[in-house]
């Protein structure tokens, strides 16, 4: 049974072990299984940011989205976190954000990948991750919630905040745009349309970077780009549907 203590942004391992009546070895088992995500607090660490995604074959790839300074927490991958627990410290160069699909790398140092030495005593558990875990386990103040399996960095995660950008609606908007007007003449024109759409939906200061949109459009552009005599794949289908619709046939027969 969990023990009450004041709400904080994150908690040390000793606090969590006391709250859940577990040993550190138990925490390590949950971490290695991908069922619990540990973090480290940082106060002003510059990182290179990425958006993680998968292609149609399920292969992972990363889209660079810029750089930023982190003041708060960064999540560790399960192997790195487990190694820190086992060996007291571990150099780590790759971290994850609380938002699914967001990851960080430390900038290169002297032409070598940047790393940070993480000590066991620096490991913490974010409040949101504590509540998520307690909900899954049916302990503490939270109610049990459905779990489809292990969750953690490097996997598709249901915990934490929802994805920052609604990419499903993005694809729907592309289909609607092409269905109504045909494909734009160039991929750049379509990208600008989608940037404008995001700006309308989210505000001009909160849109995805151009590289994120361009990479997604590159998957479909060879199929939908206008060809001579074929405005686009979707508009061609639309035209054929109109020509063979019952309404069109009746109009022709009159």
DAURVEN-V61506 format. One line per field, one symbol per residue. ss: DSSP state (A for helix, B for strand, O for the rest). psi: psi as a letter, one per 30 degrees, with the letter a starting at -180 (. if undefined). A space follows every 50 residues. Layout:
ss->???
psi->???
//
This chain:
ss->OOOOOOOOOBBBAAAAAAAAOOOAAAAAAAAAOOOOOOBBBBBBBBBBBB BBBBOOOOOBBBBBBBBBBBBBBBBBOAAAAAAAAAAOBBBBOBBBOOOO OBBBBBOOBOOBOOOBBBBAAABBBBAAAAAAAAAAAOOOOOOOOOOOOO OOOOOOOOOOOOOOOOAAAAAAAAAAAAAAAOOOOOAAAAAAAAAAAAAA AAOOOOOOOAAAAAAAAAAAAAAAOOBOOBOOAAAAAAAAAAAOOAAAAA AAAO
psi->klkklkklelkleeeeeeeghlleeeeeeeeefgfkkllkkliikklkkl kklkafggkklkjkgallkkjblkkkleeeeeeeeegflkkkfklllfkk fklkkklkjhgkkklkjkleffklkleeeeeeeeeefhlaflkklkkfak klkflkkflallkekifeeeeeeeeeeeeeflkleleeeeeeeeeeeeee efkfgillleeeeeeeefefefefkklkfjeleeeeeeeeeefgleeeee eef.
//
